[in-house]
Amino acid sequence: MSDQRPILTTRQGHPVRDNQSMRTVGERGPATLENYQFIEKITHFDRERIPERVVHARGAGAHGYFEAYGKIGDEPASKYTRARVLNETGVKTPMFVRFSTVAGAKESPETARDPRGFAVKFKTVDGNWDLVGNNLKIFFIRDAIKFPDMIHAFKPDPVTNRQEAWRFFDFVAAHPESIHMVTWLKSPWGIPANYREMEGSGVNTYKLVNDQGVAHLCKFHWIPKQGVRNLTSAQAAEIQGKDVGHATKDLYDNIAAGNFPEWEFAVQIMPDGPNDHLSFDPLDDTKRWPEDQFPLLKCGRMVLDRVPDNFFADVEQSAFGTGVLVDGIDFSDDKMLQGRTLSYSDTQRYRVGPNYLQLPINAPAPGVKAHTNQRDGQMTFYVDGVGENKHINYEPSTIGQGLREAPKPAKEYHQPVEGKLGRYQTSRTEDDYVQAGERYRSFEEWEREDLIANLVGDMKECPEAIQLRMVWHFWHADEEYGRRVAEGAGIDLEKAKALPPLPGRAAPGQRLKAETYTDGSQAHKVAAE
């Protein structure tokens, strides 16, 4: 590698001294609004495609309803959350769900090896709640500042316009936390048989807050009552030769026949706080919460019973955002969640327009009228609900007219935050390889064979430096895993094993000894100096 390479800068010409992490208050604290480098990067990324979605362009959708059980597991839902949508038993909350692939264009085949988007819009009596996730419960990266880089690497080469394996693995090789997701994606789990027979997950960590202002960390999951079914590469190729939209057809045909797809909604819960006893950070979206420690607690069900009358109006113009929460469900300091919350709504304002929330598919339920002081912008076609004096489109008003703030909860949740502002690595890294190895060993042999065959094919398209580093990663996850990939692709296993750990990263199976900035310095040592 040459030291003469140009220096990365922002569009303002400012040198980028750290392209790995957002600035946060302490390692696990919230991101700050002055993350200008990240905001410039992500908002430009949101505008890279016109007009189809930058990611999740290929999709299908359906309408349905959600019905809460009134419990979370065996306990009243109110113990954990004051969200009415999870507490009111028997109420059928209208919903819209959009399924999708991630990297492919709008007309790409639905047999592609790709995570599947699983975006859900609850139209509750307290306004919309969007739960935007995928089918694999985890993700490739744990800091949102890397998202544009990741998608650039996974999308077609800007010169050849082809998706290239070497670009994908060139990015992954520098991110040990990605090996877990790669292990899922390159197995049959990377090609769900259809949308009905796949799981869903919110992926990120959220918080449930009860009426006493007590919060718990949580993850949300969808469990298909139809069961889970996936495809091998060979099976997918056979389907693709006949139909590039088989999953949409399957969804629509089953709904038309009255075979309504159904999922149970479940939540995993742990106490709020750092949970230092765990070998992984519960805010790290590249990790699953072990279900033997944090069981899936069922709390409701979703049924899809109607297809859209107009695909463009409902599916293409549907717009979701991770910041769209209802009272009783709150943000955690998950760095991907915090970045997505800015990016998603920014994307929708650009792609659909500043008034995208006035479209019927995105507006709240008919009985929940929006009352705002927002005005004008492109394609405004009505004024939101206003106060008694139409002249007052601001708040507060000293004459007591116009809109007013909603009453405060009796007891609010106040998260304690303390830390030094900086760009941090994740210190709990010992499970970066552990969970990937566990996943490999959990597969049935036919799943492992398909995984190895897919990776071998990819490795043969990569230069030696990437081959060696990837085998090094796989071997540290599971020795058999690395050996089989090396043997299949003709890679020197011993040469791969001899590689040193990645610069500035903890060695496999280890964690950083203290909060560490991305330049390798430890926060407490800097303070002492």
PyMOL commands that set and color helices and strands:
alter all, ss='L'
color gray80, all
select helices_A, chain A and resi 36-45+77-79+84-87+144-154+165-172+176-185+188-190+233-240+246-256+311-316+335-351+356-358+431-442+445-459+464-477+479-489+493-497+523-528
alter helices_A, ss='H'
color red, helices_A
select strands_A, chain A and resi 23-25+59-68+71-72+75-76+92-101+116-124+127-134+200-201+206-209+215-224+262-271+297-306+329-331+421-423
alter strands_A, ss='S'
color yellow, strands_A
deselect
rebuild
show_as cartoon
